[in-house]
Amino acid sequence: MGSLANSVKNNMTARFTDRSINISKNARTKSTEKLASGYRVNRSADDAAGLSISEQTRRLVRGLGKGCENIKEGISLVKTAEGALNEVEDMLQRMNELTVRGLTGTMSNQDRRYIQEEIDRLYDEIIRVADTTEYNEMPVLQGNPTKLMTREVDPPRIDKVPVPTPATGLPSSITVNGTALTPGASQKTVLMGTLGVSVINNNSVTQPSGVDTAWTTINGSNQSKDNWSSTLADNYGLYLDFSGLASITGTEEDGTPKIYTELEKMIGNGFYTTCNTCSTRYQVGFYKGDVSDYNFGSYDSTTAKVNLDSLLTKAADPTADPAEIAKELVTKVADAAKSKMSSHYSRVATTDSDPYKLFVYDFRDDSSHDQGYINRKNLQGKIGSIEGTITVYRFDEITSEQYYGKAALNIQHSADAPDNTQINLPELKKIFDIYSSYGYATIKDSLTLQKYIPAHDEQDDPVKVPTGNIIHHPAESGETPIYETEVYYENGERRTRQVQVGTKPWSKEAWDEEEMETVPGEIHHIPDWYGDLNYPMIDVLKDLIGQVSKLRVDLGAQQNQLEHSLRENEVAKEEHTANETKQRDLDVPTEMVNFSCRNIASQAGESIMAQSSKINNTVLKMLP
């Protein structure tokens, strides 16, 4: 601080002491905060690097904590599935016991029926367990859950794929009576005969009151009926003006001519008009390449599609004349629209005097339409920009594709994405598909001890036969066999067959003269029927028990894996918590020493401050 002059203006000793006191107080305040919170770092200013390390470690600790919960839930899910399979295996073991018992020769057929009833009940319960066992409303015995997955396509292929594209409207360089068309907006086509005043050019259009009546055109001149549509300029309702394209010059930053960019904006867009007497809608859509690659919505069938390939080729040349391109475009649009609007009164046309304009006008110049047009005087057409979604098809190289498949259940261990375990859930009902490998038609057949058909009454089907029981056309020589129908049983199923009971001499005349008759069926009492014992059923059950055991082994291995993962997670969480503690937690004894030192320094400074205020008094004593 150096030697200080005797002065009454500034007490430098006091100033120095005051600054020292503030430093001590600030340090004491921070010590108080740390002791109160228990943290060494309460804000980034305390230790910026330490705070960053601490937050990263805290992220890991919290992620590991939730990972431990996830693993525990995964273990619970596996235990649920394994517990259900344990009961299933017990039921299969019981079915095996019953089968062994039922296949012995000392059992009566009635005893086997009782045994079979219990086997059927056990099978139904197994199926119920497979269908209804859940964990957190998720089936656990129906295999892995189904989800949308992605797989690589090898080798890659070229597919034509639809690309939905919102219509953006025509470029602002194309206008309707001076106004740009935007999607969803439309203007009325104010044609002749629309009740009074036209909004075009501020001129009035009067409506003819009858046949051969004079009227006023849009240009304000009087015309007779015979001339009312002979001059295009007198009859158009509005026009699309393409002159804005003709004035586009220059290039983009990449060297592309601006007229080319403007034409590109038209691809997948267009405009529509409606007939002013029937409201039929016609569209003009612009495309490049293959016309089948473009679908212009619900009006696609009535869309005149204009190919811009040739114009784009011309526009790509920086020396091309935009005016000529605009004229050619107007001609293309008019030609395409005419083909769609030829059967209606509304028309489009071009004129040599206005080569950049596409006129929309009303065409009714023969006597058959005069009075009808007058009677429809309130109708108007519309023009607007194509709106909605245009589907553009394009060819893409497909290197991957999405599909629905079964994916293993993910158990997330921590906040790191790759840190997880995949659990494969068993598909219990699938194991019963083994019946076909044993030659059975159904799983029920493979688990049936003995087929049984209870006693019942049954009526033979009526048989239509010729007289004499001849039931087929005889040979042309020799003896003709005589057949009767015989009922017999095979594998418990009732069958019929024809049995020859004799012969008679063949006679063509006798055959032709015989009349066919229907022999009514008879009612037969069919007794109880029991089939052969199903000995392979033991092998089927042995196979089923083995497959359920395999499912349980897989689940047990997965449970052990999860339990090991849980212990590893808990150790990792403990170590990261210790690291986070080192970075952030407070060493209380050390901080208490710091607090005491700063508290003493603060108190000493306040005492010295009181003494330093007396220095100026010494100077005052020197005054006379």
C-alpha positions in Angstrom: 0.0 0.0 0.0 3.1 2.3 0.4 3.6 5.2 2.7 0.5 7.4 3.1 0.6 11.2 3.4 -1.1 12.8 6.3 -4.5 13.7 4.8 -8.0 14.4 5.8 -9.5 13.8 2.3 -8.9 10.1 2.0 -8.3 7.5 4.8 -6.5 4.9 2.7 -6.0 2.6 5.7 -9.7 2.5 6.3 -10.4 1.8 2.6 -7.9 -1.0 2.6 -9.4 -2.5 5.7 -12.9 -2.2 4.3 -11.9 -4.1 1.1 -10.3 -6.8 3.2 -13.4 -7.1 5.3 -15.6 -7.5 2.2 -13.4 -10.3 0.9 -13.6 -12.1 4.2 -17.3 -11.7 4.4 -17.8 -13.0 0.9 -15.6 -16.0 1.6 -17.5 -16.6 4.8 -20.9 -16.4 3.0 -19.8 -19.1 0.5 -18.6 -21.3 3.3 -22.0 -20.9 5.0 -23.8 -21.9 1.7 -21.6 -25.0 1.4 -22.1 -26.0 5.0 -25.9 -25.5 4.7 -26.3 -27.4 1.4 -23.7 -30.1 2.0 -22.3 -29.5 -1.5 -18.9 -28.3 -2.5 -20.3 -27.0 -5.8 -23.6 -25.1 -5.6 -23.2 -23.1 -8.8 -20.9 -23.3 -11.8 -18.8 -20.4 -10.4 -17.8 -22.6 -7.5 -16.0 -25.1 -9.9 -17.0 -25.0 -13.5 -15.1 -28.1 -14.6 -16.1 -30.0 -11.5 -19.8 -29.2 -12.1 -19.6 -30.5 -15.7 -18.0 -33.7 -14.6 -20.5 -34.0 -11.7 -23.5 -33.6 -14.0 -22.3 -36.2 -16.4 -21.7 -38.6 -13.6 -25.1 -37.8 -12.1 -26.7 -38.7 -15.5 -25.0 -42.1 -15.4 -26.1 -42.7 -11.8 -29.7 -41.9 -12.4 -29.7 -43.9 -15.7 -28.2 -46.9 -13.8 -30.8 -46.5 -11.1 -33.7 -46.7 -13.6 -31.8 -49.5 -15.4 -31.8 -51.5 -12.2 -35.6 -51.0 -12.0 -35.9 -52.1 -15.6 -33.9 -55.3 -15.0 -36.0 -56.1 -12.0 -39.1 -55.8 -14.0 -37.6 -58.0 -16.7 -36.8 -60.6 -14.1 -40.4 -60.4 -12.9 -41.7 -60.9 -16.5 -39.5 -63.9 -17.0 -40.6 -65.4 -13.6 -44.3 -64.9 -14.7 -43.7 -66.7 -18.0 -41.6 -69.5 -16.3 -44.2 -69.9 -13.6 -47.0 -70.4 -16.2 -44.8 -72.9 -18.1 -44.2 -74.8 -14.8 -48.0 -75.3 -14.5 -48.2 -76.2 -18.2 -45.5 -78.9 -17.7 -47.3 -80.2 -14.6 -50.5 -80.5 -16.7 -48.6 -82.3 -19.5 -47.1 -84.7 -16.9 -50.6 -85.4 -15.7 -51.8 -86.0 -19.2 -48.9 -88.4 -19.7 -49.9 -90.3 -16.5 -53.5 -90.6 -17.7 -52.4 -91.8 -21.1 -50.2 -94.5 -19.7 -53.1 -95.6 -17.5 -55.7 -95.5 -20.3 -53.6 -97.5 -22.8 -53.4 -100.6 -20.5 -55.6 -103.5 -21.5 -57.3 -103.7 -18.1 -59.2 -100.5 -18.7 -62.7 -100.6 -20.1 -63.9 -98.4 -22.9 -66.0 -96.5 -20.4 -63.0 -95.9 -18.1 -61.1 -94.5 -21.1 -63.9 -92.1 -21.8 -63.6 -90.7 -18.3 -59.8 -90.4 -18.7 -60.2 -88.7 -22.0 -62.5 -86.1 -20.5 -59.8 -85.1 -18.0 -57.2 -85.0 -20.8 -59.4 -82.7 -22.8 -59.9 -80.4 -19.9 -56.2 -80.2 -19.2 -55.5 -79.4 -22.9 -58.1 -76.6 -22.8 -56.5 -75.2 -19.7 -53.1 -75.2 -21.4 -54.5 -73.2 -24.3 -56.2 -70.8 -21.9 -52.9 -70.2 -20.1 -51.1 -69.6 -23.4 -53.8 -67.0 -24.4 -54.2 -65.1 -21.1 -50.9 -65.1 -19.2 -49.8 -61.5 -19.2 -47.3 -59.1 -17.4 -48.4 -55.5 -17.3 -51.1 -56.2 -19.9 -48.5 -57.8 -22.3 -48.9 -61.4 -23.3 -45.8 -63.4 -22.3 -46.6 -66.8 -23.8 -47.4 -65.7 -27.4 -43.9 -65.1 -28.6 -42.1 -61.8 -29.1 -44.2 -58.7 -29.7 -44.9 -57.6 -33.3 -43.5 -54.2 -34.4 -42.6 -52.3 -37.5 -39.0 -53.2 -38.4 -36.5 -52.3 -41.1 -34.3 -54.7 -43.0 -31.7 -54.4 -45.7 -32.7 -55.3 -49.3 -29.9 -57.4 -50.8 -29.4 -56.9 -53.7 -31.0 -53.4 -53.8 -33.9 -53.0 -56.2 -35.6 -50.2 -58.1 -39.2 -49.6 -57.1 -41.8 -47.1 -58.3 -43.0 -45.3 -55.2 -45.8 -42.7 -54.7 -44.7 -39.4 -53.3 -47.7 -37.3 -52.0 -46.9 -33.7 -52.8 -49.1 -30.7 -51.7 -50.1 -28.5 -54.6 -48.3 -25.1 -54.3 -50.2 -23.2 -57.0 -49.0 -21.7 -60.2 -46.0 -19.3 -60.2 -46.9 -15.7 -59.6 -45.8 -14.9 -63.1 -49.1 -16.5 -64.3 -52.2 -14.5 -63.4 -55.9 -14.4 -63.9 -57.1 -11.0 -64.9 -54.0 -9.7 -63.1 -54.4 -11.8 -59.9 -52.2 -14.8 -59.1 -53.9 -18.1 -58.4 -53.1 -19.8 -55.1 -54.3 -23.3 -53.9 -57.9 -23.2 -52.5 -58.7 -19.7 -54.1 -60.9 -19.3 -57.1 -62.5 -16.6 -59.2 -65.9 -16.6 -61.0 -65.7 -16.6 -64.8 -68.0 -13.7 -65.5 -69.3 -14.7 -68.9 -72.1 -13.2 -70.9 -75.6 -13.5 -69.5 -74.7 -13.4 -65.9 -77.3 -10.9 -64.7 -76.2 -7.4 -65.3 -72.8 -6.0 -64.6 -69.5 -7.6 -65.4 -66.5 -6.8 -63.1 -64.1 -7.0 -66.1 -62.8 -3.7 -67.4 -65.6 -1.9 -65.5 -67.9 -2.5 -68.5 -71.5 -3.6 -68.4 -72.8 -6.7 -70.1 -76.6 -6.7 -70.7 -78.4 -10.0 -71.1 -80.5 -10.7 -74.2 -84.2 -10.7 -73.3 -85.1 -13.2 -76.0 -84.2 -14.6 -79.4 -82.9 -12.1 -81.9 -82.6 -9.4 -79.2 -79.8 -7.0 -79.2 -77.4 -7.0 -76.3 -74.3 -5.2 -75.0 -70.9 -6.7 -75.1 -68.1 -6.5 -72.6 -66.5 -3.8 -74.8 -69.7 -1.7 -74.6 -70.8 -2.1 -78.2 -74.3 -3.2 -79.3 -74.6 -6.5 -81.1 -77.4 -8.4 -82.7 -78.1 -11.9 -81.7 -76.4 -13.2 -84.9 -73.1 -11.8 -83.8 -73.1 -12.5 -80.1 -70.3 -15.0 -80.2 -68.6 -14.3 -83.4 -65.9 -12.1 -81.9 -63.8 -13.6 -79.1 -62.9 -10.3 -77.6 -66.7 -9.6 -77.1 -67.5 -12.9 -75.3 -64.6 -14.0 -73.1 -65.2 -13.9 -69.3 -61.6 -13.9 -68.2 -58.1 -14.9 -69.3 -55.0 -16.5 -67.9 -52.1 -14.2 -68.6 -48.7 -15.9 -69.2 -46.9 -12.7 -70.2 -45.0 -12.7 -66.9 -43.0 -15.7 -68.1 -42.1 -13.8 -71.3 -40.2 -11.2 -69.3 -38.2 -13.5 -67.0 -34.5 -13.2 -67.9 -31.2 -13.8 -66.2 -29.8 -16.8 -64.3 -29.7 -18.2 -60.7 -26.6 -18.3 -58.6 -25.8 -21.8 -59.9 -26.1 -20.6 -63.6 -29.6 -22.1 -64.1 -31.8 -19.8 -66.3 -34.6 -18.3 -64.3 -37.2 -19.2 -66.9 -36.2 -22.9 -66.3 -36.8 -22.5 -62.6 -40.2 -20.9 -63.2 -41.3 -23.8 -65.4 -40.1 -26.3 -62.8 -42.4 -24.6 -60.3 -45.3 -25.6 -62.5 -44.6 -29.4 -62.4 -47.2 -31.1 -60.3 -49.4 -28.0 -60.3 -52.1 -26.5 -62.5 -55.5 -24.8 -62.7 -59.1 -25.8 -63.2 -62.2 -24.3 -64.8 -65.8 -25.2 -64.5 -68.5 -25.1 -67.2 -70.8 -22.2 -66.3 -74.0 -24.2 -67.0 -73.3 -27.6 -65.5 -70.4 -26.9 -63.1 -68.4 -29.8 -64.5 -64.8 -29.4 -63.5 -61.8 -29.6 -65.9 -58.2 -29.4 -64.9 -55.0 -28.6 -66.6 -52.0 -30.2 -64.9 -48.3 -29.8 -65.8 -45.8 -32.7 -65.7 -42.5 -33.9 -67.0 -41.3 -37.4 -67.9 -43.9 -40.2 -67.9 -47.5 -39.0 -67.6 -48.5 -42.2 -65.7 -46.2 -40.9 -62.9 -48.7 -38.1 -62.0 -52.1 -38.3 -60.3 -53.9 -35.0 -59.9 -56.3 -36.2 -57.2 -60.0 -37.0 -57.6 -60.3 -35.1 -60.9 -57.4 -36.9 -62.5 -59.6 -38.4 -65.2 -60.8 -35.0 -66.3 -57.3 -33.4 -66.2 -55.6 -32.3 -69.4 -52.0 -33.1 -68.7 -49.4 -30.9 -70.4 -45.9 -32.3 -70.9 -43.2 -29.6 -70.3 -40.2 -31.7 -71.3 -39.6 -29.9 -74.6 -40.0 -26.5 -73.0 -37.7 -27.4 -70.1 -35.1 -28.5 -72.6 -35.3 -25.1 -74.4 -35.4 -23.2 -71.1 -32.2 -24.9 -70.0 -30.4 -23.0 -72.8 -29.3 -19.6 -71.4 -29.7 -18.1 -74.9 -33.4 -19.2 -75.2 -36.0 -16.5 -75.7 -38.5 -16.5 -72.8 -41.1 -14.9 -75.0 -41.1 -17.8 -77.4 -41.3 -20.3 -74.6 -44.3 -18.4 -73.1 -46.1 -18.4 -76.4 -45.5 -22.1 -76.9 -46.7 -22.8 -73.4 -50.0 -21.0 -74.1 -50.6 -23.0 -77.2 -49.8 -26.3 -75.4 -52.3 -25.5 -72.7 -55.0 -24.4 -75.1 -54.6 -27.6 -77.2 -54.8 -29.8 -74.1 -57.8 -28.0 -72.6 -59.8 -28.1 -75.8 -59.6 -31.9 -75.9 -61.3 -32.0 -72.5 -63.9 -29.2 -72.9 -65.1 -30.0 -76.4 -68.6 -31.2 -75.2 -69.4 -28.1 -73.1 -70.4 -24.5 -73.7 -67.3 -23.1 -71.9 -64.2 -23.0 -74.0 -60.6 -21.8 -74.0 -58.8 -20.2 -76.9 -55.8 -18.2 -78.0 -55.6 -15.3 -80.4 -52.7 -14.0 -82.5 -53.3 -10.5 -81.2 -52.8 -11.6 -77.6 -50.3 -14.5 -77.8 -49.7 -14.7 -74.0 -53.3 -14.9 -73.0 -55.5 -18.0 -72.7 -59.2 -16.8 -73.0 -62.1 -18.6 -71.2 -65.3 -17.8 -73.0 -68.9 -19.0 -73.5 -69.7 -20.7 -76.7 -73.4 -20.6 -77.7 -73.9 -19.3 -81.2 -76.6 -21.6 -82.7 -80.3 -21.1 -82.3 -80.9 -24.3 -80.4 -79.1 -22.9 -77.3 -80.5 -19.3 -77.3 -83.5 -19.6 -75.0 -81.8 -22.2 -72.8 -78.9 -19.8 -72.2 -81.2 -17.0 -71.2 -83.0 -19.3 -68.8 -79.7 -20.2 -67.1 -78.7 -16.6 -66.6 -77.8 -17.1 -62.9 -75.1 -19.7 -63.6 -71.4 -18.9 -63.5 -68.3 -20.9 -64.0 -65.1 -20.8 -61.8 -61.4 -20.9 -62.3 -58.9 -21.7 -59.6 -55.6 -23.3 -58.8 -55.5 -27.1 -58.3 -55.5 -27.7 -54.6 -54.9 -30.7 -52.3 -52.3 -33.4 -52.7 -50.8 -34.4 -56.0 -49.3 -37.9 -56.1 -46.0 -38.0 -58.1 -44.5 -41.5 -58.7 -40.8 -41.8 -58.9 -38.3 -44.6 -59.2 -36.2 -45.1 -56.1 -33.3 -47.4 -55.3 -34.6 -49.5 -52.4 -31.8 -50.6 -50.1 -34.0 -51.1 -47.1 -37.6 -51.8 -46.4 -40.0 -51.8 -43.5 -42.0 -54.9 -42.5 -43.9 -56.2 -39.5 -42.0 -58.9 -37.6 -41.5 -60.2 -34.1 -38.7 -58.5 -32.2 -37.1 -59.5 -28.9 -38.1 -57.5 -25.9 -35.5 -54.8 -25.0 -34.5 -54.3 -21.3 -32.6 -51.1 -21.1 -29.8 -51.1 -18.5 -28.6 -47.5 -18.4 -28.6 -44.2 -20.1 -26.3 -45.5 -22.8 -28.3 -46.7 -25.9 -26.3 -49.9 -26.6 -26.5 -51.0 -23.0 -29.4 -53.5 -23.0 -30.4 -57.1 -22.9 -32.8 -58.8 -25.4 -35.5 -61.2 -23.9 -37.1 -63.7 -26.2 -40.6 -64.7 -25.1 -41.9 -68.2 -25.6 -44.7 -69.1 -28.0 -46.4 -71.9 -26.2 -49.1 -72.8 -28.7 -46.6 -73.3 -31.4 -45.2 -76.5 -29.8 -48.5 -78.2 -30.5 -47.8 -78.1 -34.2 -45.9 -81.3 -33.9 -49.1 -83.4 -34.4 -48.6 -83.3 -38.2 -45.1 -84.9 -37.9 -46.9 -87.9 -36.3 -49.4 -88.2 -39.1 -52.4 -86.7 -37.3 -54.9 -84.4 -39.0 -55.4 -82.2 -35.8 -53.8 -81.8 -32.4 -57.0 -83.1 -30.9 -56.6 -86.4 -32.8 -53.0 -86.7 -31.5 -54.2 -86.3 -27.9 -57.2 -88.7 -28.1 -56.8 -92.1 -26.4 -59.5 -93.8 -28.4 -62.0 -92.5 -30.9 -65.6 -92.9 -29.8 -68.9 -92.4 -31.5 -71.9 -92.7 -29.2 -75.0 -94.8 -30.1 -77.4 -92.9 -32.4 -80.2 -93.4 -34.9 -79.3 -92.6 -38.5 -81.4 -92.6 -41.8 -79.9 -93.9 -45.0 -79.9 -91.4 -47.8 -82.5 -92.3 -50.5 -81.0 -94.0 -53.5 -82.3 -93.4 -57.1 -82.0 -96.6 -59.1 -83.6 -98.2 -62.1 -86.0 -101.0 -61.5 -84.2 -104.2 -61.0 -81.6 -102.4 -58.9 -79.5 -101.8 -62.0 -77.6 -98.6 -61.1 -75.4 -98.1 -64.1 -75.5 -98.4 -67.8 -74.7 -102.0 -68.7 -72.2 -103.1 -71.3 -73.5 -103.8 -74.8 -73.1 -107.6 -74.4 -73.0 -110.3 -71.8 -74.6 -110.2 -68.4 -75.6 -107.1 -66.5 -74.7 -107.1 -62.8 -77.4 -106.4 -60.2 -76.2 -104.3 -57.2 -77.6 -103.5 -53.7 -76.5 -100.8 -51.3 -74.7 -102.1 -48.1 -74.0 -100.0 -45.0 -70.7 -100.6 -43.2 -68.4 -98.8 -40.7 -64.7 -98.0 -41.0 -62.7 -96.2 -38.3 -65.9 -95.3 -36.6 -67.4 -93.6 -39.7 -70.5 -94.8 -41.4 -70.0 -95.7 -45.1 -72.0 -97.3 -48.0 -70.9 -99.4 -50.9 -72.6 -101.3 -53.8 -72.5 -105.1 -53.5 -73.3 -107.3 -56.5 -76.1 -109.7 -55.7 -76.5 -111.3 -59.1 -76.7 -110.8 -62.9 -79.3 -110.7 -65.7 -79.0 -110.9 -69.5 -78.4 -107.6 -71.1 -81.0 -106.1 -73.4 -80.7 -102.6 -74.9 -84.5 -102.4 -75.4 -85.1 -103.4 -71.8 -82.6 -100.8 -70.5 -84.3 -98.0 -72.6 -87.7 -99.0 -71.4 -86.8 -99.2 -67.7 -87.9 -96.3 -65.4 -85.8 -94.9 -62.7 -87.2 -95.0 -59.2 -86.1 -93.6 -55.8 -85.7 -96.2 -53.1 -86.4 -94.6 -49.6 -83.7 -94.9 -47.0 -84.2 -96.9 -43.8 -83.6 -95.8 -40.2 -80.8 -97.8 -38.5 -79.8 -97.8 -34.9 -76.0 -97.5 -34.7 -74.5 -98.8 -31.4 -71.6 -97.3 -29.5 -68.4 -97.5 -31.5 -64.8 -97.5 -30.2 -61.7 -97.2 -32.4 -58.2 -98.6 -31.9 -56.1 -97.3 -29.0 -53.8 -94.4 -29.8 -50.4 -95.7 -28.7 -48.4 -93.0 -30.4 -50.0 -90.5 -28.0 -47.3 -91.3 -25.5 -44.6 -90.2 -27.9 -46.6 -87.0 -28.6 -46.7 -86.1 -24.9 -43.1 -87.0 -24.5 -42.2 -84.6 -27.3 -44.5 -81.8 -25.8 -43.0 -82.2 -22.3 -39.5 -81.9 -23.8 -40.4 -78.8 -25.8 -41.9 -77.1 -22.7 -38.7 -78.0 -20.8 -36.7 -76.3 -23.5 -38.8 -73.2 -23.2 -38.2 -73.2 -19.4 -34.5 -73.7 -19.9 -34.4 -70.6 -22.2 -36.3 -68.5 -19.7 -34.1 -69.7 -16.8 -30.9 -68.8 -18.7 -32.4 -65.3 -19.5 -33.3 -64.8 -15.9 -29.8 -65.7 -14.8 -28.4 -63.3 -17.3 -30.6 -60.5 -16.0 -29.7 -61.2 -12.4 -26.0 -61.0 -13.3 -26.7 -57.7 -15.1 -28.5 -56.4 -12.1 -25.6 -57.0 -9.8 -23.2 -55.4 -12.3 -25.5 -52.4 -12.6 -25.6 -52.0 -8.9 -21.8 -52.1 -8.6 -21.5 -49.5 -11.5 -24.1 -47.3 -9.8 -22.2 -47.4 -6.5 -18.9 -46.5 -8.2 -20.3 -43.7 -10.2 -22.1 -42.4 -7.1 -18.7 -42.4 -5.3 -17.2 -40.4 -8.1 -20.0 -37.9 -8.2 -19.6 -37.5 -4.4 -15.9 -36.7 -4.9 -16.7 -34.0 -7.4 -19.6 -32.4 -5.7 -20.0 -33.3 -2.0 -18.5 -31.1 0.7 -15.6 -32.1 3.0 -17.2 -30.7 6.1 -14.2 -30.7 8.5 -12.0 -28.9 6.0 -14.8 -26.4 5.3 -15.4 -25.8 9.0 -11.7 -24.8 9.4 -12.0 -22.4 6.4 -15.2 -21.0 7.8 -13.6 -20.4 11.2 -10.5 -18.7 9.6 -12.8 -16.4 7.5 -15.0 -15.6 10.4 -11.9 -14.6 12.5 -10.5 -12.5 9.7 -13.8 -10.8 9.3 -14.1 -10.0 13.0 -10.4 -8.8 13.0 -11.0 -6.5 10.1 -14.0 -4.9 11.8 -11.8 -4.2 14.8 -9.0 -2.7 12.7 -11.6 -0.6 10.9 -12.5 1.0 14.2 -8.9 1.9 14.9 -8.1 3.2 11.4 -10.8 5.9 11.7 -8.7 7.6 14.4 -5.8 8.4 12.0 -7.4 11.5 10.6 -7.9 12.8 14.1 -4.1 13.0 14.5 -3.9 15.3 11.5 -6.6 17.5 12.9 -4.6 18.1 16.0 -1.9 19.7 13.8 -4.2 22.5 12.9 -3.9 25.8 14.9 
